[in-house]
């Protein structure tokens, strides 16, 4: 089978190296071994801001510049482990980079998108898609929209013609995540 070139773009090589080193160290301490070929490909893709190697290969055209965030140093102690994992899914600008497998992390990440909607507005499906596309980088606004509705963070008419943000009081874990996202965005 012929091999195809898969271009890998890192907007900030220093952040890329730090993310890769962190992932390598974590794998070595947890598994007590060096990562295999496929694990290493996934680590390289994640360090560059992709969900995994498959999503890197599936991305059409040149990869957009993604500014990765440094690990949260000042905010991390107040966050639970799932909230810290959820925070890692966002880049330095607050854009969602990947959709994790773990449900507890997915649930928390949705609050980071929920805060981007205005409670006083009614949205069309196209407007919801535009907001979600502006705040995520992995190209699946349909999943995000559906999950926001399933978790009762957004409501929609049965015909999908109108969406609105539902008034909700986030649990403390989600509040801490949203505070961390706001602080990261403002540079505090």
N, C-alpha and C positions, 0 to 999 in steps of 0.2 A: 504494500500500500504506500503510495507516495506521501511524503510529508509536506504540509503546507506551512508557510511562515505565518506566525501569529505576532503582529507587532504589539509591543508593550510600551506604553508611554507613562512616565512618571513626571508630574509637574514639578515636584520638589524632591530631588534625589536624596536629600538628607532625611526627610520624613519617610520616604520609601524605605531607606536603610533601617531607620529606627523601627518601623512597623514590622519589617521582615525579621530583624533581630529579636524583637519581642515575641513574635510567633514561633521562631526557631527555639528560643529559650523555653517557652511554655511547653512545646512538644517534647523537648529533651527532658525537662523535669518531670512531666507527667508520664511519658511512655518509657523513659530511661533508654532512649535510642535516638539516633538521628532519623529525620524523616525520609521516607521513600521518594521515588521519582514523582509519583502523582501528588503526594502530599506537598512536595516542594513546589510543583507547578501551581497548586492551589494557594500556597503561601505567597508566591510571587504575585499572583493575580490579586489576592486580597490586599497586599501591600500597596498595589497600584490603584486600589479603590473599587475593585470588582468583587462580586459575590464569590466567585470561584473561577477556575480555569475555563470551564464550559461557558460561563457568561462572557468571559473575555473573548473566547473564540467566536461567540455568537454575535458580538457587537459589530454592527455594520460600520464601515468607513473608519476614519480616524477617531481615536478615543478623545473625548473632550477633556480639557484640563480639569482635574479634580484636586482641590486643596485639602489634603488630609489633615486631620486635627492631631495635635499632640495628645498623648494620653492625659485625661483629666487629672491634674495634680491637686488643685485646691478644692475641687468639688467632690472628688472620688470618696473621701472618707464618709461623707454624709449619705452616699448612695448605697443601696443594697446591691448585691451581686447582679441580679437581673437588670436593675436600672443602669449599672455600670456597663453591662453588655449592650443594653439598648443604646446608651450614649455613644458607644464605639461604632454603632451602625450609621452615625451621622458624621458628615465632614465638618470642617471648621466653620463653614457658612451655615450649617444647620440643615443641609440637604441629606436626605436619606440615601445611603449608598447601596445597601443590599437588603434583602428580605431574609431574615434568619429562619432557621428551622424550629427553634424552641418557641413554644406558644407563649410562655411568660414574657419573653423578650418582645415578641410580635405585639402582644397586648399593650405593653408600655410604649413601644415605638409609635403606635397609632395616636397616642396623646400628643406626640410631637408634631403630627400632621393636623390633628384636631385644632390645635392652637392657631393654625394659619387661616382658619375660617372665621367670618364675622357672624355673630349670633343674630344680628338684626337684619341680615340679608337672606333673600331666597336666591338659590343658584340653579342655573340650568345644568344639564349633564356636561355640556361643553365647558362651562365655567369651572365646574368641579374638576374636570380632567385637566384644564389649564393650570389650576392651582396645584394639583398633585404633580403634574409634570414639571412645574417650576421648583418643587420641593423634593424631588427624588431623581436619582440618576440611573436607575436600572431598567427603565422602559416598560413598567407594568402598572399603569395607573388603574387598570380595571380591577386587579387584585386589591389594590389599596382602597379604591372606592367601595368595593364590595365588603371588605373587612371593616371599614369605618361604619357602614350601615349595619353589618352583623353585630358589631360591638355596641351598637346604639349610641354612637358618637355623632352620626349624621342620620337624618331620616330622609326618605324619598317617597314620592307618590308611587303608586303601583305601576303606573306607566313610565316611570323614570323621568318625567318631564320637569320635576322640581325637587330640589334638595335643600335642606336647611341644617344648620348646626344645632344639635340638641343641647339644652342646658344641662351640664353634668358637673358634679363636684368630684374632681380627681382624688383618688386615694393618695396618701402621703408619698408613696413611692413614685407615683406619676407626677406629683407636684414637684418633687425634688428633681426629676428628670427634666421637666419643663423649665425650672429655674436654671439648671445647668446649661440647657440649650440657649436660653436667653443670655446668660452670662458669657457664654462662648461667643455668641454673635456680637455682643457689645464690647467684648474684649476685657471684661472685668475679671 
